[in-house]
Each structure stands twice: as C-alpha cells, then as structure tokens.
C-alpha cells in the first residue's frame, strides 16, 4: 500500500519470537440501534482493564462509506443495468478481504499488504482504523520491513455490524477456521419497537422501513443446528447487566481457549457452504434479470413510450424481478419452474426464460395499449 506501517502481532502465553498469534473474532449482531456499538465500546475498554487482553473494534458503519447505500450507480443511465453486486455488498466484500489480509499478517508475521481486489479508499479506511487502535506500528527506516512488535496478551477483534443473515456471519467464521483463530457471536435481541424509537433519536437515523425489513429477514444463531455457531450468546436485555457481562466474558474466554481447527468440517458447515453457493447463483440470476430489464426498457423507449409510462414500466419490471429473486432465495417454485438444488453454479435456463417471458408480457401490456 506504500504506507510506513506494519502489523503489531500478538503471541500466545510467554511471548517470544516464534509463536502463533493468539487471537479471536467476536461478532456483534443485531438490528440498528440494538446497542451493539455501546457494547463494543464497553468491551474495548474493559477487556484490557479486567483481563489484560488487547481489543480492537471494527465498526462496519465507519468502514463502509454512507454513499455505498445510496440507490443507483455512478455513470449508469436509467436504462442501463447496475453492476452484479450493489455497492454496499461490494464494500462488505472488500472489507472482508482487508480483514483477511490483516489476519494473514497477524498469523504468518509477513508484511501487511493490500488485497488486489479492494479499492484504495477502503484499504486506507481499514488501515486508519487499525492504526488508531494500536494494531499497526511504524516500519523501520531505510525501506526495511522490520519485525512485528510482539505482545504477550491475546487479541480480540470485535466486528460491529447487523450480520442479520447467517451467511454473513459464516464468512467471518471461515476466516477464523482458515487461520485457526477463536470465533464467537454476541446477538443483541432488542425488541423492534425499541430499536425504532432509539434509531429516531439518532442524528442520522436509518429509515424505519429498512429496520422493519431487516427484522423480518433476520436469521438468529441456531446453536443446535449449526456446530459453528456453538460459541454464541443471545442477549435479550435492553442494557447490559452484571450477569450479562459475566456471561459475555465467559463466552469470550471459552472461545479463546478453543480456537477453530483448520480441518474442522461437518455436515452443518457443508450445508452453510451450499447456502453461500446458492446465494452466488442468485447474484447471477439478478444480473441476468437486470440485463433482460435493460433490453425491455430499450425496446419500450424505441416505441416512443411516454416518460410517465416508462417510469411505471420500470417500477413494474423491478417489482417482478424482486419477487422472482425472493422466490429463488426461499427455494420456491416460480411460475411452475423448479429451482434444482444441485445447480448452484448458475440459474437454470428455464427460470430466466420464464422471467424473460413475464417481462415481455409486461412490456407488451404498455406498448399495445
């Protein structure tokens, strides 16, 4: 990245020069305004004070720019499809890549380097966050890479985000497994109405409808079904009590003493892998639908459809696409077309053909009026 900074590594008990990093990833999950950031800041203060652990807080709200959640893409016209992944999803993916590079350097003691696919601005934000919390130290002068500064205490990275989909959390778990780190989850199960009230008092509130939609889609940790979620704690109180604090510390300590093994794999995790592959297929279906809509809008424009009807047509086509993708996510049949389970790599042609037919019918309804 061309910056004079290098990772400040942590060692297991005894310090020394050759031990592997003893570190953990803790996810703070829950709706906006559930209290995640407050809890995260409290953990960052208390873990060093009470247990002597190093702790850093990685807030997605600070690391993903607000413009990533705006509608539309720069440079795209009204009839042009957006890129396959929305900006907020691309930003999340880039942040995960930055975290992966950090963890690699932490474990291997290699110099920290930017991931090839991440944007420079996102990498700079990530470095600034790490640097501000003492995770990075200056490199030695004269261009030498230097040696990572070692400390004896363990390191916990607290990731503060909604993480409302199981697949979002599983992606972080995979990093913990890849580098044999500890992994745990704190899920703040705050009532929806309370979150809405708290959110409205913020200087930059999230739209109510966004929080309500997120609440409907939230996938709670399933400790019985998913072995990888066994180190999870669901907190139902509105404010962290002394009992909650004890349970949190106990969970963090248990996870730290039982890091994820690299070869740890079971049927539940394979099922989670399949779910992520299915999500990838849905992304491909989304791109195909966008291209179909783009062509349909161009055809309508060539037929000199009035601007008002063009707008209505676009809204109807996008609603059709949303229903189509939602049915794919749920594994439902759509217009009697079956989404075959073993075809995750790409959406079946029969499905996209069905969407093409429906889109054509909608366009004809406007053109043939």
C-alpha angles and dihedrals in degrees: 000000000000092000122132093235135108136182121279099219128205126217136207121258112315096030110221129144108281109044125113119251114271103214143139140206117221121187121210105204135181146087122312111281092018090124101263097133092047091052092045093054090047092052091048089056100040104041094064091041100046104029106018092240123143112239135186129184120219108192115194089204089064098038097047112061118235091238089066088074096051118111120255132020127265113259095015116124124220092263096044122095119241120241117282093262123043115240094255091055091047089049091052090050092050091049090052089051091051090050090049091054090049092051092047091053090045093054102034098035088228120144115278113252135177119259110251096234098046121099118246093239092054092047091050091051091050092049092047090052092050093043092050091056097048098255093123130053129193117271119241118268128261093050096289115144094225128202122291111253108249126214128184098229125090119250126229120195110202112204111202114200141114093260088181095159119069089224091060091057094042091058089061091045089056089058090051090051093046092056099030094245130151118265133194141153134221111196116193106209097195117168113261095237091053091051091049092051094047092045093054089059093058122103090235106027123192112240112268091233091057092055092045091050090048090050091055092050098042114126109204120215109273105211094179099047101036116054090191089062095053092108093064134121125197111206115200101175118101092228129029109261128198089260090052090049091053091049091049094050090047091052093048092048093048092049092047091054091048109047118186113267118232093231093044104126134145141162093275092055092046088053089052089050090053090050090054090049089051089052088054090053089051089053088054091049089051091055092049091050091050091054091049090051091048092054091045091052091049091052090050091048091051088055088058094244109183117257093248092054091044088058093048091047092052091050092050093048092048091049089051090051092049092052091046094052093043090055090050090052091052092046091239127149113257119207088341092303113131121222101220111220099223095053098080094131093074137358112265112261090234090062097051089042088055090051090048090053093049092047091050090051091052092050092048090052089062099038096047096048 
